[in-house]
Amino acid sequence: MEITAIKAWQVDLPLKEVRYSWSNGNFVEVFDSTVVAIETDEGLTG
């Protein structure tokens, strides 16, 4: 089995709570995440 492709996507995942507060008045409304897919010559993707 050999890797034939590696794909990556950047996605912003919205928070269920709408906003998460940090110290000093900082907050986030989405989490910056990365999704990676690895494909093989046998047709597997994961």
Phi and psi restraints in degrees (value plus and minus 20) as a CYANA .aco file:
   2 GLU   PHI    -147.7  -107.7
   2 GLU   PSI     128.1   168.1
   3 ILE   PHI     -95.5   -55.5
   3 ILE   PSI     109.1   149.1
   4 THR   PHI    -127.6   -87.6
   4 THR   PSI     -40.6    -0.6
   5 ALA   PHI    -180.3  -140.3
   5 ALA   PSI     126.8   166.8
   6 ILE   PHI    -149.1  -109.1
   6 ILE   PSI     103.4   143.4
   7 LYS   PHI    -141.3  -101.3
   7 LYS   PSI     124.0   164.0
   8 ALA   PHI    -157.5  -117.5
   8 ALA   PSI     121.2   161.2
   9 TRP   PHI    -150.5  -110.5
   9 TRP   PSI     118.4   158.4
  10 GLN   PHI    -112.9   -72.9
  10 GLN   PSI     109.5   149.5
  11 VAL   PHI    -152.2  -112.2
  11 VAL   PSI     125.5   165.5
  12 ASP   PHI    -121.5   -81.5
  12 ASP   PSI      96.8   136.8
  13 LEU   PHI    -115.2   -75.2
  13 LEU   PSI      95.0   135.0
  14 PRO   PHI     -88.1   -48.1
  14 PRO   PSI     125.7   165.7
  15 LEU   PHI     -99.5   -59.5
  15 LEU   PSI     119.6   159.6
  16 LYS   PHI     -81.6   -41.6
  16 LYS   PSI     -56.4   -16.4
  17 GLU   PHI    -100.7   -60.7
  17 GLU   PSI     -21.3    18.7
  18 VAL   PHI      58.1    98.1
  18 VAL   PSI     -61.9   -21.9
  19 ARG   PHI    -169.7  -129.7
  19 ARG   PSI     117.6   157.6
  20 TYR   PHI    -136.2   -96.2
  20 TYR   PSI     102.5   142.5
  21 SER   PHI    -112.3   -72.3
  21 SER   PSI     117.6   157.6
  22 TRP   PHI    -129.6   -89.6
  22 TRP   PSI    -193.5  -153.5
  23 SER   PHI     -94.5   -54.5
  23 SER   PSI     145.7   185.7
  24 ASN   PHI      37.8    77.8
  24 ASN   PSI       7.4    47.4
  25 GLY   PHI      58.1    98.1
  25 GLY   PSI     -14.1    25.9
  26 ASN   PHI     -97.9   -57.9
  26 ASN   PSI     132.9   172.9
  27 PHE   PHI    -175.3  -135.3
  27 PHE   PSI     143.4   183.4
  28 VAL   PHI    -149.6  -109.6
  28 VAL   PSI     127.7   167.7
  29 GLU   PHI    -135.4   -95.4
  29 GLU   PSI     -35.5     4.5
  30 VAL   PHI    -161.4  -121.4
  30 VAL   PSI     133.2   173.2
  31 PHE   PHI    -122.0   -82.0
  31 PHE   PSI     105.9   145.9
  32 ASP   PHI     -96.0   -56.0
  32 ASP   PSI      95.9   135.9
  33 SER   PHI    -148.7  -108.7
  33 SER   PSI     142.2   182.2
  34 THR   PHI    -145.6  -105.6
  34 THR   PSI     112.4   152.4
  35 VAL   PHI    -129.7   -89.7
  35 VAL   PSI     110.4   150.4
  36 VAL   PHI    -142.4  -102.4
  36 VAL   PSI     114.3   154.3
  37 ALA   PHI    -141.3  -101.3
  37 ALA   PSI     112.0   152.0
  38 ILE   PHI    -134.5   -94.5
  38 ILE   PSI     106.1   146.1
  39 GLU   PHI    -129.6   -89.6
  39 GLU   PSI     126.4   166.4
  40 THR   PHI    -137.8   -97.8
  40 THR   PSI     147.4   187.4
  41 ASP   PHI     -92.3   -52.3
  41 ASP   PSI     -28.0    12.0
  42 GLU   PHI    -116.3   -76.3
  42 GLU   PSI     -13.0    27.0
  43 GLY   PHI      66.1   106.1
  43 GLY   PSI     -11.1    28.9
  44 LEU   PHI    -107.7   -67.7
  44 LEU   PSI     121.4   161.4
  45 THR   PHI    -152.3  -112.3
  45 THR   PSI     115.6   155.6
